[in-house]
């Protein structure tokens, strides 16, 4: 709870510091705030907070703490990553970074929510700044178009979500998750309201995470965003959104599984393959990440099928590996090509800088599910969780992972083509630090299992 306030205040201070047009001062303010929030979350539960009585709608278990720490850490890396390009416009820099900080506060609320009030507030605080960030590239038509499409479709999903929450309230008379769960367990609810309400909430959240059939916005929005904004969407936004979906549907509405299981079963099956099939045809790295992210969303959604006993730490490992790998690819492409990058421009980049070569190898092998990287353990554990209860879905996930390995290894061979080496790529200190930190996450993230 204290961490959320610290991050919000840091973002507010940095917003006012923008009047001085000193990007470095703004960056340091945000990083200090993120460091303080990280420390507070690390020691969560070991001290008594004076704000506890005011934040009774927020509570974090061990999985929530790990994911909150990951979101804070990833946001810090994204701020470092974006400094080089975003600080070139000092009038705008404080606005962009403050929006990320405000969005992060929503993401943390979305991880620790305990009633529908905090859930909705967290989701909207997370989403609304991202609508603005997507359209932040001045004079770029693709960015403006992407922001408009994202805003209108997101607003439509929000309306469906609110309608669903209203129906669930009408069915149970409560907005608190524990009371709703008790009502479902004891049968003290109105099925005519509860069933369509839970399905509407599921549909709205599937849109937010870009799963089939609500995936249509992802490629255009990713393509129109700047790379730092895309990095933020691929890390913090993705982590918070997926965890909120799994926690809400799996834990709260898990006992209504018979009503939505077949629908979700079909959605996951299509999502697992749709993204990778589309990714094989892409020439833009941004669009490739968008489509491959759809299939990775399908892997993460496997956790819902476990219901209340889903493996929280297994999901943490998977999200950690995916976000670190996506960040590596975006950092490297920022240094190696122009803003409207094409995959062909990155031929032979693995030979232009040793750290880039190692980072590409780690990230793409992790995304492919090759041991001993965290991506392998994340996919393995999520598939293992549902193997006995849903063998067909587990087999489909394995086949999807094989198709994904084809996409990523093909990309890896493309990056290590000797005849197209080109000129050397020089990394600045922040980018090198980001790549090293992300590589460490990919290599050691699976050790979370033993914490």
Helices and strands as residue ranges (DSSP letters): H 2-17, G 18-20, H 23-42, G 52-54, H 62-86, H 90-112, H 116-134, H 141-172, H 177-186, H 191-209, H 218-224, H 227-232, I 233-237, H 238-245, I 246-252, G 254-256, H 257-279, H 285-300, G 301-309, H 312-336, G 343-346, G 349-351, H 354-368, H 374-386, H 391-415, G 418-420, H 429-444, G 445-450
